Amino acid sequence: TCSPSAVRQYRSRVSGPLLDRIDLCVEMDPIAFDELHAVVPSESSADLRKQVLAARAIQAKRYAAPGFEGVLCNAQLTAGQVRRVCRMTPAAERLLRASYDALGLSARAHDRILRVARTIADLDSSTSIQLPHLAEALQYRPPEYLRR
């Protein structure tokens, strides 16, 4: 019932440091009744589970190496470990640089984006973060943060 400007004003009260700590944010439009009842093939939960388990196996193998004690997944990486693990293609690095400058990202946001992009790359069984992985990770930033 609030006007768009009232919603913007309310959302602007959320601090940048708090928004920096939100890794994934997805806004969804309401689903139409016909879409709920349409017979559309989609990935099964079993298929998604296989993808996630394969990505977790990739991470377990990666973090079994010395220097990653206590790390089980990408979310647990320290800033120094992020630099070692999150290797990007030149195109992905250009996008991250442009996003960092244009959006005024903090170092914390930069590292969180890389952790999410590394996870997306793992789900894709990719050894490096590629442009589509980074672009997807950027899309998961909270919209209030991106509108600054």
DSSP file with accessible surface (Angstrom, degrees, kcal/mol):
  #  RESIDUE AA STRUCTURE BP1 BP2  ACC     N-H-->O    O-->H-N    N-H-->O    O-->H-N    TCO  KAPPA ALPHA  PHI   PSI    X-CA   Y-CA   Z-CA
    1    1 A T              0   0  198      0, 0.0     2,-0.2     0, 0.0     0, 0.0   0.000 360.0 360.0 360.0 -11.8    0.0    0.0    0.0
    2    2 A C        -     0   0   90      1,-0.1     0, 0.0     2,-0.1     0, 0.0  -0.500 360.0-109.8 -78.3 151.2    3.1    2.3    0.3
    3    3 A S     >  -     0   0   57     -2,-0.2     4,-2.3     1,-0.1     3,-0.2  -0.370  30.7-109.3 -71.9 157.3    4.1    4.5   -2.6
    4    4 A P  H  > S+     0   0   95      0, 0.0     4,-2.5     0, 0.0     5,-0.2   0.883 120.8  52.4 -56.6 -36.7    7.3    3.6   -4.5
    5    5 A S  H  > S+     0   0   68      2,-0.2     4,-2.5     1,-0.2     5,-0.2   0.893 108.0  50.6 -69.2 -35.8    9.0    6.6   -3.0
    6    6 A A  H  > S+     0   0   35      2,-0.2     4,-2.4    -3,-0.2    -1,-0.2   0.906 110.9  49.1 -66.5 -39.5    8.0    5.6    0.6
    7    7 A V  H  X S+     0   0   55     -4,-2.3     4,-2.8     2,-0.2     5,-0.2   0.935 111.9  48.7 -64.1 -45.2    9.4    2.1   -0.1
    8    8 A R  H  X S+     0   0  153     -4,-2.5     4,-1.8     1,-0.2    -2,-0.2   0.917 111.4  50.0 -59.9 -44.0   12.6    3.6   -1.4
    9    9 A Q  H  < S+     0   0  134     -4,-2.5     4,-0.5     2,-0.2    -1,-0.2   0.926 112.2  47.0 -62.2 -43.6   12.9    5.8    1.6
   10   10 A Y  H >< S+     0   0  151     -4,-2.4     3,-1.4     1,-0.2     4,-0.2   0.941 112.9  48.7 -63.7 -46.3   12.4    2.9    4.0
   11   11 A R  H >< S+     0   0   91     -4,-2.8     3,-1.6     1,-0.3    -1,-0.2   0.797  99.7  67.0 -65.5 -27.8   14.9    0.7    2.2
   12   12 A S  T 3< S+     0   0   82     -4,-1.8    -1,-0.3     1,-0.3    -2,-0.2   0.684  87.0  70.5 -68.9 -13.9   17.5    3.4    2.2
   13   13 A R  T <  S+     0   0  182     -3,-1.4     2,-0.4    -4,-0.5    -1,-0.3   0.656  74.0  98.4 -75.9 -15.2   17.7    3.1    6.0
   14   14 A V  S <  S-     0   0   49     -3,-1.6     2,-0.0    -4,-0.2    -3,-0.0  -0.617  81.5-121.5 -74.9 127.1   19.4   -0.3    5.6
   15   15 A S     >  -     0   0   62     -2,-0.4     4,-2.3     1,-0.1     5,-0.2  -0.294   7.4-123.0 -74.6 152.0   23.1    0.3    6.1
   16   16 A G  H  > S+     0   0   14      1,-0.2     4,-2.5     2,-0.2     5,-0.2   0.912 111.1  55.1 -57.3 -46.8   25.7   -0.5    3.5
   17   17 A P  H  > S+     0   0   74      0, 0.0     4,-0.6     0, 0.0    -1,-0.2   0.880 109.3  48.2 -59.0 -34.4   27.7   -2.7    5.9
   18   18 A L  H >4 S+     0   0   94      1,-0.2     3,-1.3     2,-0.2    -2,-0.2   0.942 111.4  49.1 -69.7 -45.0   24.6   -4.8    6.5
   19   19 A L  H >< S+     0   0    5     -4,-2.3     3,-1.7     1,-0.3    -1,-0.2   0.855 102.6  63.5 -61.9 -33.5   23.8   -5.1    2.8
   20   20 A D  H 3< S+     0   0    8     -4,-2.5    -1,-0.3     1,-0.3    -2,-0.2   0.745  97.6  57.9 -60.1 -24.4   27.4   -6.2    2.3
   21   21 A R  T << S+     0   0  122     -3,-1.3     2,-0.7    -4,-0.6    -1,-0.3   0.436  84.5  90.9 -89.8  -0.1   26.7   -9.3    4.4
   22   22 A I    <   +     0   0   65     -3,-1.7     3,-0.1    -4,-0.2    90,-0.0  -0.873  51.0 179.8 -98.2 114.2   23.9  -10.5    2.2
   23   23 A D        +     0   0   44     -2,-0.7     2,-0.5     1,-0.2    -1,-0.2   0.872  65.7  31.4 -82.2 -41.5   25.3  -12.9   -0.4
   24   24 A L        +     0   0  109    117,-0.1     2,-0.4     2,-0.0    -1,-0.2  -0.978  58.0 166.2-127.5 128.6   22.2  -13.8   -2.4
   25   25 A C        +     0   0   39    115,-1.3     2,-0.5    -2,-0.5    -3,-0.0  -0.973   6.9 179.3-141.1 122.8   19.1  -11.8   -3.0
   26   26 A V        -     0   0   89     -2,-0.4     2,-0.5   116,-0.0   114,-0.1  -0.984  14.7-153.5-129.2 121.1   16.5  -12.8   -5.6
   27   27 A E        -     0   0  112     -2,-0.5     2,-0.4     0, 0.0    -2,-0.0  -0.804  16.7-163.1 -92.1 132.9   13.3  -10.8   -6.2
   28   28 A M        -     0   0  148     -2,-0.5     3,-0.1     3,-0.0    -2,-0.0  -0.950  12.8-137.0-119.3 137.7   10.5  -12.9   -7.6
   29   29 A D        -     0   0  142     -2,-0.4     0, 0.0     1,-0.1     0, 0.0  -0.587  43.2 -88.4 -81.6 153.6    7.3  -11.8   -9.3
   30   30 A P        -     0   0  125      0, 0.0     2,-0.4     0, 0.0    -1,-0.1  -0.293  44.6-118.7 -60.2 146.6    4.1  -13.5   -8.3
   31   31 A I        -     0   0   99     -3,-0.1     2,-0.1     1,-0.0     5,-0.0  -0.760  24.7-122.5 -91.3 132.1    3.4  -16.6  -10.3
   32   32 A A     >  -     0   0   50     -2,-0.4     4,-1.6     1,-0.1     3,-0.5  -0.370  21.4-116.5 -69.9 151.1    0.2  -16.6  -12.4
   33   33 A F  H  > S+     0   0  137      1,-0.2     4,-1.3     2,-0.2     3,-0.2   0.898 114.9  54.5 -55.1 -44.9   -2.3  -19.4  -11.7
   34   34 A D  H  > S+     0   0  128      1,-0.2     4,-0.6     2,-0.2    -1,-0.2   0.852 105.4  53.5 -61.6 -34.8   -1.9  -20.8  -15.2
   35   35 A E  H >4 S+     0   0  133     -3,-0.5     3,-0.5     1,-0.2    -1,-0.2   0.864 105.1  54.6 -67.6 -35.6    1.8  -21.1  -14.7
   36   36 A L  H 3< S+     0   0  112     -4,-1.6    -1,-0.2    -3,-0.2    -2,-0.2   0.821 115.1  39.6 -64.9 -30.6    1.3  -23.1  -11.5
   37   37 A H  H 3< S+     0   0  125     -4,-1.3    -1,-0.2    -3,-0.1    -2,-0.2   0.412  90.4 110.3-103.1   1.9   -0.8  -25.6  -13.4
   38   38 A A  S << S-     0   0   52     -4,-0.6     2,-1.1    -3,-0.5    -3,-0.0  -0.472  70.8-126.1 -76.3 147.4    1.2  -25.7  -16.6
   39   39 A V        +     0   0  147     -2,-0.1    -1,-0.1     2,-0.0    -2,-0.1  -0.799  46.8 157.7 -96.3  94.6    3.0  -29.0  -17.4
   40   40 A V        -     0   0  106     -2,-1.1     2,-0.1    -5,-0.1    -2,-0.0  -0.983  42.3-121.5-120.9 124.2    6.5  -27.7  -18.0
   41   41 A P        +     0   0  127      0, 0.0     2,-0.3     0, 0.0    -2,-0.0  -0.414  40.7 169.7 -65.8 135.5    9.5  -30.0  -17.6
   42   42 A S        -     0   0  108     -2,-0.1     2,-0.1     0, 0.0     0, 0.0  -0.902  43.3 -72.9-137.1 170.0   12.0  -28.7  -15.1
   43   43 A E        -     0   0  117     -2,-0.3     2,-0.1     1,-0.1     0, 0.0  -0.442  52.7-125.8 -65.1 135.8   15.0  -30.0  -13.3
   44   44 A S     >  -     0   0   52     -2,-0.1     4,-2.3     1,-0.1     5,-0.2  -0.388  17.8-114.2 -78.3 160.5   14.1  -32.6  -10.7
   45   45 A S  H  > S+     0   0  104      1,-0.2     4,-2.6     2,-0.2     5,-0.2   0.869 118.7  56.6 -60.7 -35.7   15.3  -32.3   -7.1
   46   46 A A  H  > S+     0   0   58      2,-0.2     4,-2.0     1,-0.2    -1,-0.2   0.906 107.3  47.7 -64.1 -40.5   17.4  -35.4   -7.7
   47   47 A D  H  > S+     0   0   77      2,-0.2     4,-1.9     1,-0.2    -2,-0.2   0.913 112.8  48.2 -66.0 -43.3   19.2  -33.8  -10.6
   48   48 A L  H  X S+     0   0   72     -4,-2.3     4,-2.4     1,-0.2    -2,-0.2   0.903 109.3  54.1 -63.7 -39.2   19.8  -30.6   -8.6
   49   49 A R  H  X S+     0   0  163     -4,-2.6     4,-2.9     1,-0.2     5,-0.2   0.920 106.5  51.6 -61.0 -42.5   21.0  -32.7   -5.7
   50   50 A K  H  X S+     0   0  140     -4,-2.0     4,-2.3     1,-0.2    -1,-0.2   0.910 110.0  49.8 -60.8 -43.2   23.6  -34.4   -8.0
   51   51 A Q  H  X S+     0   0   77     -4,-1.9     4,-2.3     2,-0.2    -1,-0.2   0.919 112.6  46.5 -60.6 -46.3   24.8  -31.0   -9.2
   52   52 A V  H  X S+     0   0   79     -4,-2.4     4,-2.7     2,-0.2    -2,-0.2   0.925 112.3  49.7 -65.6 -43.5   25.2  -29.7   -5.6
   53   53 A L  H  X S+     0   0   87     -4,-2.9     4,-2.1     1,-0.2    -1,-0.2   0.895 110.3  51.1 -63.5 -38.0   27.0  -32.8   -4.5
   54   54 A A  H  X S+     0   0   48     -4,-2.3     4,-2.1    -5,-0.2    -1,-0.2   0.920 111.4  47.7 -64.5 -42.1   29.4  -32.7   -7.4
   55   55 A A  H  X S+     0   0    4     -4,-2.3     4,-2.2     1,-0.2    -2,-0.2   0.909 111.3  50.6 -65.0 -40.9   30.2  -29.0   -6.6
   56   56 A R  H  X S+     0   0  123     -4,-2.7     4,-2.7     1,-0.2    -1,-0.2   0.878 108.5  52.8 -65.3 -34.2   30.7  -29.9   -2.9
   57   57 A A  H  X S+     0   0   59     -4,-2.1     4,-2.4     2,-0.2    -2,-0.2   0.907 107.7  51.2 -66.9 -40.0   33.1  -32.7   -4.0
   58   58 A I  H  X S+     0   0   56     -4,-2.1     4,-2.4     1,-0.2    -2,-0.2   0.934 113.1  45.7 -59.7 -45.2   35.1  -30.2   -6.1
   59   59 A Q  H  X S+     0   0    7     -4,-2.2     4,-2.9     2,-0.2    -2,-0.2   0.910 109.9  53.4 -67.5 -40.8   35.3  -27.9   -3.1
   60   60 A A  H  < S+     0   0   58     -4,-2.7     4,-0.4     1,-0.2    -1,-0.2   0.921 111.5  46.3 -61.2 -41.5   36.2  -30.8   -0.7
   61   61 A K  H >< S+     0   0  175     -4,-2.4     3,-0.9     1,-0.2     4,-0.3   0.928 113.6  48.7 -65.3 -44.9   39.1  -31.8   -3.0
   62   62 A R  H >< S+     0   0   56     -4,-2.4     3,-1.0     1,-0.2    -2,-0.2   0.912 113.5  46.0 -61.0 -43.0   40.3  -28.2   -3.4
   63   63 A Y  T 3< S+     0   0   12     -4,-2.9     8,-0.3     1,-0.2    -1,-0.2   0.401  91.7  79.2 -90.5   6.8   40.2  -27.5    0.4
   64   64 A A  T <  S+     0   0   84     -3,-0.9    -1,-0.2    -4,-0.4    -2,-0.2   0.617  77.1  99.1 -80.7 -11.5   42.0  -30.7    1.3
   65   65 A A  S X  S-     0   0   43     -3,-1.0     3,-1.2    -4,-0.3    -3,-0.0  -0.311  91.7 -85.8 -73.1 154.9   45.2  -28.9    0.3
   66   66 A P  T 3  S+     0   0  111      0, 0.0    -1,-0.1     0, 0.0    -2,-0.1  -0.289 113.7  40.6 -58.1 144.6   47.5  -27.3    2.9
   67   67 A G  T 3  S+     0   0   29     -3,-0.1    -2,-0.1    -4,-0.0    -3,-0.1   0.395  97.5  80.7  96.4  -3.3   46.6  -23.8    3.8
   68   68 A F    X   +     0   0   13     -3,-1.2     3,-2.3    -5,-0.1    -3,-0.1  -0.019  56.3 158.1-122.9  30.6   42.8  -24.5    3.9
   69   69 A E  T 3  S+     0   0  148      1,-0.3     3,-0.1    -5,-0.0    -5,-0.1  -0.329  73.3  11.7 -57.7 130.6   42.5  -26.0    7.3
   70   70 A G  T 3  S+     0   0   72      1,-0.2     2,-0.6    -7,-0.1    -1,-0.3   0.376  96.6 123.4  83.2  -4.8   38.9  -25.7    8.5
   71   71 A V    <   +     0   0   12     -3,-2.3    -1,-0.2    -8,-0.3     3,-0.1  -0.809  22.0 159.6 -93.9 123.6   37.6  -24.7    5.1
   72   72 A L        +     0   0  113     -2,-0.6     2,-0.3     1,-0.3    -1,-0.2   0.611  65.4  12.7-111.0 -24.2   34.8  -26.9    3.8
   73   73 A C  S >  S-     0   0   21    -10,-0.1     3,-1.7   -14,-0.1    -1,-0.3  -0.946  82.6 -94.9-150.2 169.1   33.2  -24.6    1.3
   74   74 A N  G >  S+     0   0    1     -2,-0.3     3,-1.7     1,-0.3    42,-0.1   0.819 115.3  65.9 -58.6 -33.7   33.7  -21.3   -0.6
   75   75 A A  G 3  S+     0   0   69      1,-0.3    -1,-0.3    40,-0.1    40,-0.1   0.749  97.4  56.2 -62.8 -21.3   31.7  -19.3    1.9
   76   76 A Q  G <  S+     0   0   94     -3,-1.7    -1,-0.3    39,-0.1    -2,-0.2   0.433  79.1 122.1 -92.4   0.6   34.4  -20.0    4.6
   77   77 A L    <   -     0   0    4     -3,-1.7     2,-0.1    -4,-0.2    38,-0.1  -0.376  57.7-133.2 -66.6 139.6   37.3  -18.6    2.6
   78   78 A T     >  -     0   0   79     -2,-0.1     4,-2.4     1,-0.1     5,-0.2  -0.379  32.9 -98.6 -78.9 170.2   39.3  -15.8    4.1
   79   79 A A  H  > S+     0   0   47      1,-0.2     4,-1.6     2,-0.2    -1,-0.1   0.910 125.6  49.2 -58.9 -42.7   40.2  -12.7    2.1
   80   80 A G  H  > S+     0   0   47      1,-0.2     4,-1.1     2,-0.2    -1,-0.2   0.893 110.9  49.5 -64.9 -38.1   43.6  -14.1    1.3
   81   81 A Q  H  > S+     0   0   22      1,-0.2     4,-2.5     2,-0.2     5,-0.3   0.863 103.8  60.0 -69.5 -33.9   42.2  -17.5    0.3
   82   82 A V  H  X S+     0   0    0     -4,-2.4     4,-2.7     1,-0.2    -1,-0.2   0.928 103.0  52.2 -58.1 -43.3   39.7  -15.8   -2.0
   83   83 A R  H  < S+     0   0  116     -4,-1.6    -1,-0.2     1,-0.2    -2,-0.2   0.858 113.6  44.1 -62.1 -34.8   42.6  -14.3   -4.0
   84   84 A R  H  < S+     0   0  121     -4,-1.1    -1,-0.2    -3,-0.1    -2,-0.2   0.862 122.6  34.2 -77.2 -37.3   44.2  -17.7   -4.3
   85   85 A V  H  < S+     0   0   14     -4,-2.5     2,-1.7     1,-0.2    -2,-0.2   0.812 101.4  72.3 -91.5 -33.4   41.1  -19.7   -5.3
   86   86 A C     <  +     0   0    6     -4,-2.7     2,-0.3    -5,-0.3    -1,-0.2  -0.427  61.6 169.7 -92.0  65.9   39.0  -17.3   -7.3
   87   87 A R        -     0   0  158     -2,-1.7    42,-3.2    40,-0.2     2,-0.3  -0.578  14.9-162.1 -76.2 136.7   40.9  -17.2  -10.5
   88   88 A M  B     -a  129   0A  43     -2,-0.3    42,-0.2    40,-0.2    -2,-0.0  -0.835  21.4-111.2-121.0 157.8   39.1  -15.4  -13.3
   89   89 A T     >  -     0   0   37     40,-2.3     4,-2.5    -2,-0.3     5,-0.2  -0.416  42.9-105.6 -73.6 159.9   39.2  -15.2  -17.1
   90   90 A P  H  > S+     0   0   91      0, 0.0     4,-2.3     0, 0.0     5,-0.2   0.896 121.8  53.3 -57.0 -37.8   40.3  -11.7  -18.3
   91   91 A A  H  > S+     0   0   31      1,-0.2     4,-2.0     2,-0.2     5,-0.1   0.917 109.6  47.6 -64.3 -42.2   36.7  -10.9  -19.4
   92   92 A A  H  > S+     0   0    0     37,-0.2     4,-2.6     2,-0.2    -1,-0.2   0.910 110.6  52.2 -64.9 -40.2   35.4  -11.7  -15.9
   93   93 A E  H  X S+     0   0   96     -4,-2.5     4,-2.6     1,-0.2    -2,-0.2   0.906 107.7  51.7 -64.8 -38.1   38.1   -9.6  -14.3
   94   94 A R  H  X S+     0   0  164     -4,-2.3     4,-2.6    -5,-0.2    -1,-0.2   0.920 110.4  49.0 -63.3 -42.0   37.2   -6.7  -16.6
   95   95 A L  H  X S+     0   0   50     -4,-2.0     4,-2.7     2,-0.2     5,-0.2   0.928 111.5  48.8 -64.1 -42.7   33.5   -7.0  -15.5
   96   96 A L  H  X S+     0   0    5     -4,-2.6     4,-2.9     2,-0.2    -2,-0.2   0.924 111.8  49.2 -64.1 -42.3   34.5   -7.2  -11.9
   97   97 A R  H  X S+     0   0  162     -4,-2.6     4,-2.3     2,-0.2     5,-0.2   0.947 113.1  46.6 -61.2 -46.2   36.7   -4.1  -12.2
   98   98 A A  H  X S+     0   0   55     -4,-2.6     4,-2.9     1,-0.2     5,-0.2   0.910 115.0  47.0 -63.7 -40.9   34.0   -2.1  -14.0
   99   99 A S  H  X S+     0   0   15     -4,-2.7     4,-2.7     2,-0.2     6,-0.4   0.897 109.4  54.1 -67.1 -41.1   31.4   -3.2  -11.4
  100  100 A Y  H  X>S+     0   0   89     -4,-2.9     5,-1.3    -5,-0.2     4,-0.7   0.931 116.5  37.9 -59.0 -45.4   33.7   -2.4   -8.5
  101  101 A D  H  <5S+     0   0  114     -4,-2.3     3,-0.3    -5,-0.2    -2,-0.2   0.939 119.8  45.0 -72.7 -47.7   34.2    1.1   -9.8
  102  102 A A  H  <5S+     0   0   83     -4,-2.9    -2,-0.2     1,-0.2    -3,-0.2   0.867 122.0  36.1 -67.8 -37.5   30.6    1.8  -11.0
  103  103 A L  H  <5S-     0   0   50     -4,-2.7    -1,-0.2    -5,-0.2    -2,-0.2   0.502 102.1-126.2 -95.0  -6.7   28.8    0.4   -8.0
  104  104 A G  T  <5 -     0   0   56     -4,-0.7    -3,-0.2    -3,-0.3    -4,-0.1   0.922  39.4-168.1  62.5  43.9   31.3    1.6   -5.4
  105  105 A L      < -     0   0    6     -5,-1.3    -1,-0.1    -6,-0.4     2,-0.1  -0.308  13.7-129.5 -66.3 147.3   31.7   -1.9   -4.0
  106  106 A S     >  -     0   0   36      1,-0.1     4,-2.5   -89,-0.0     5,-0.2  -0.433  27.7-105.3 -85.1 169.6   33.5   -2.4   -0.7
  107  107 A A  H  > S+     0   0   59      1,-0.2     4,-2.3     2,-0.2     5,-0.2   0.893 123.8  53.5 -62.5 -37.3   36.3   -5.0   -0.3
  108  108 A R  H  > S+     0   0   94      2,-0.2     4,-2.4     1,-0.2    -1,-0.2   0.935 109.7  46.2 -63.4 -45.9   33.8   -7.2    1.6
  109  109 A A  H  > S+     0   0    0      2,-0.2     4,-2.6     1,-0.2     5,-0.2   0.910 110.1  55.0 -62.8 -41.7   31.3   -7.0   -1.2
  110  110 A H  H  X S+     0   0   35     -4,-2.5     4,-2.1     1,-0.2    -2,-0.2   0.944 111.5  43.5 -55.1 -49.7   34.1   -7.7   -3.7
  111  111 A D  H  X S+     0   0   11     -4,-2.3     4,-2.3     1,-0.2    -1,-0.2   0.886 112.3  52.4 -68.0 -37.7   35.1  -10.9   -1.9
  112  112 A R  H  X S+     0   0   56     -4,-2.4     4,-2.2     2,-0.2    -1,-0.2   0.908 108.7  50.7 -66.0 -40.2   31.5  -12.0   -1.4
  113  113 A I  H  X S+     0   0    2     -4,-2.6     4,-2.9     1,-0.2    -1,-0.2   0.923 110.7  49.7 -61.6 -43.1   30.8  -11.7   -5.1
  114  114 A L  H  X S+     0   0    5     -4,-2.1     4,-2.6    -5,-0.2    -2,-0.2   0.899 108.9  51.8 -64.7 -38.8   33.9  -13.8   -5.8
  115  115 A R  H  X S+     0   0   33     -4,-2.3     4,-1.9     2,-0.2    -1,-0.2   0.928 113.0  44.9 -62.9 -43.7   32.9  -16.5   -3.4
  116  116 A V  H  X S+     0   0   17     -4,-2.2     4,-2.5     2,-0.2    -2,-0.2   0.930 113.3  50.3 -66.1 -43.2   29.4  -16.7   -5.0
  117  117 A A  H  X S+     0   0    0     -4,-2.9     4,-2.6     1,-0.2    -2,-0.2   0.893 108.6  53.0 -62.3 -38.3   31.0  -16.7   -8.5
  118  118 A R  H  X S+     0   0    2     -4,-2.6     4,-2.3     2,-0.2    -1,-0.2   0.908 109.4  49.3 -63.6 -38.6   33.4  -19.5   -7.5
  119  119 A T  H  X S+     0   0   49     -4,-1.9     4,-2.4     2,-0.2    -2,-0.2   0.922 110.5  49.4 -66.3 -42.4   30.4  -21.5   -6.3
  120  120 A I  H  X S+     0   0   16     -4,-2.5     4,-1.3     1,-0.2    -2,-0.2   0.919 111.2  50.1 -62.2 -41.5   28.5  -20.9   -9.6
  121  121 A A  H  <>S+     0   0    0     -4,-2.6     5,-3.0     1,-0.2    -2,-0.2   0.900 109.1  52.1 -63.4 -39.5   31.7  -22.0  -11.4
  122  122 A D  H ><5S+     0   0    1     -4,-2.3     3,-1.6     1,-0.2    -2,-0.2   0.901 106.6  52.5 -62.9 -41.3   31.9  -25.1   -9.3
  123  123 A L  H 3<5S+     0   0   62     -4,-2.4    -1,-0.2     1,-0.3    -2,-0.2   0.812 111.8  47.1 -63.0 -27.3   28.3  -26.0  -10.1
  124  124 A D  T 3<5S-     0   0  101     -4,-1.3    -1,-0.3    -5,-0.2    -2,-0.2   0.307 114.2-121.7 -92.2   3.0   29.3  -25.6  -13.8
  125  125 A S  T < 5 +     0   0   87     -3,-1.6     2,-0.4     1,-0.2    -3,-0.2   0.823  60.6 152.3  57.0  36.7   32.4  -27.8  -13.2
  126  126 A S      < -     0   0   12     -5,-3.0    -1,-0.2    -8,-0.1    -2,-0.1  -0.797  45.7-150.0 -99.7 137.0   34.6  -24.9  -14.3
  127  127 A T  S    S+     0   0  134     -2,-0.4     2,-0.3    -3,-0.1   -40,-0.2   0.719  83.5  36.2 -77.2 -21.2   38.2  -24.5  -13.1
  128  128 A S  S    S-     0   0   29     -7,-0.1     2,-0.6   -42,-0.1   -40,-0.2  -0.913  91.4-101.9-129.1 159.1   38.1  -20.7  -13.4
  129  129 A I  B     -a   88   0A   0    -42,-3.2   -40,-2.3    -2,-0.3   -37,-0.2  -0.697  44.8-164.1 -79.1 121.1   35.4  -18.0  -12.9
  130  130 A Q    >>  -     0   0   78     -2,-0.6     4,-2.2   -42,-0.2     3,-0.5  -0.575  34.7 -93.5-104.0 169.1   34.2  -17.1  -16.3
  131  131 A L  H 3> S+     0   0   74      1,-0.2     4,-2.9     2,-0.2     5,-0.2   0.890 123.4  49.7 -50.7 -48.7   32.2  -14.0  -17.4
  132  132 A P  H 3> S+     0   0   86      0, 0.0     4,-2.2     0, 0.0    -1,-0.2   0.881 109.8  52.6 -62.7 -33.7   28.7  -15.7  -17.1
  133  133 A H  H <> S+     0   0    7     -3,-0.5     4,-2.2     2,-0.2    -2,-0.2   0.933 113.3  42.7 -64.5 -45.6   29.6  -17.0  -13.6
  134  134 A L  H  X S+     0   0    0     -4,-2.2     4,-2.5     2,-0.2     5,-0.2   0.914 112.1  53.6 -69.1 -40.7   30.6  -13.5  -12.4
  135  135 A A  H  X S+     0   0   34     -4,-2.9     4,-1.6    -5,-0.3    -1,-0.2   0.917 110.3  47.9 -60.9 -41.3   27.6  -11.8  -14.1
  136  136 A E  H  X S+     0   0   72     -4,-2.2     4,-0.8    -5,-0.2    -1,-0.2   0.931 110.1  51.8 -65.0 -43.0   25.2  -14.2  -12.3
  137  137 A A  H >< S+     0   0    2     -4,-2.2     3,-0.9     1,-0.2    -2,-0.2   0.901 108.0  52.3 -61.1 -39.7   26.9  -13.6   -9.0
  138  138 A L  H >< S+     0   0   18     -4,-2.5     3,-1.5     1,-0.2    -1,-0.2   0.860 102.5  59.5 -64.5 -33.4   26.6   -9.8   -9.5
  139  139 A Q  H 3< S+     0   0  144     -4,-1.6    -1,-0.2     1,-0.3    -2,-0.2   0.726  96.8  62.1 -68.2 -20.5   22.8  -10.3  -10.2
  140  140 A Y  T << S+     0   0   63     -3,-0.9  -115,-1.3    -4,-0.8    -1,-0.3   0.464  76.8 112.5 -85.0  -2.4   22.4  -11.8   -6.7
  141  141 A R  S <  S-     0   0    5     -3,-1.5  -118,-0.1    -4,-0.2     5,-0.1  -0.413  87.5 -88.5 -65.6 147.5   23.5   -8.6   -4.9
  142  142 A P    >>  -     0   0    1      0, 0.0     4,-1.7     0, 0.0     3,-0.7  -0.340  34.8-130.9 -57.3 133.1   20.7   -7.0   -3.0
  143  143 A P  H 3> S+     0   0   21      0, 0.0     4,-1.5     0, 0.0    -2,-0.1   0.850 105.3  59.3 -59.5 -33.1   18.9   -4.6   -5.3
  144  144 A E  H 34 S+     0   0   42      1,-0.2     4,-0.2     2,-0.2     3,-0.0   0.882 105.9  49.8 -61.6 -35.2   19.1   -1.7   -2.9
  145  145 A Y  H X4 S+     0   0   15     -3,-0.7     3,-1.1     1,-0.2    -1,-0.2   0.905 109.6  50.0 -70.2 -38.9   22.8   -2.0   -2.9
  146  146 A L  H 3< S+     0   0   54     -4,-1.7    -1,-0.2     1,-0.2    -2,-0.2   0.744 103.0  61.1 -74.2 -20.6   23.0   -2.0   -6.7
  147  147 A R  T 3<        0   0  149     -4,-1.5    -1,-0.2    -3,-0.0    -2,-0.2   0.454 360.0 360.0 -84.8  -1.2   20.8    1.1   -7.0
  148  148 A R    <         0   0  152     -3,-1.1    -3,-0.0    -4,-0.2    -4,-0.0  -0.265 360.0 360.0 -68.4 360.0   23.2    3.3   -5.0
